Amino acid sequence: MKRTGLALVSLLAAAVLVASPALAARKGAHRAAVPCSKIKEAIAAGKTADDVAKEMNVSAARVKSCTAAPSKSGGKKAAAKKAG
């Protein structure tokens, strides 16, 4: 009886280990990112930011970051160059 229970538990543990990567991929955890160039093209074609976010399955923050004007300071890299 103990051998049967041990075999059943081992089989269940193996099934969980094998199925976990497949389930993670199904949920879309490792989705390929949409390049900013495609987002900018869609905005230039006259679509709204909300439409682009829904159609391309990206967040509104991603659309905003791709379409926002670059900062005048140049960000952290430019500040590091000026300092050094």
Secondary structure, DSSP 8 states (H G I E B T S, - for coil): -HHHHHHHHHHHHHHHHHHHHHHHHHTTTT-----HHHHHHHHHTT--HHHHHHHHT--HHHHHHHHS---SS-HHHHHHHHH-
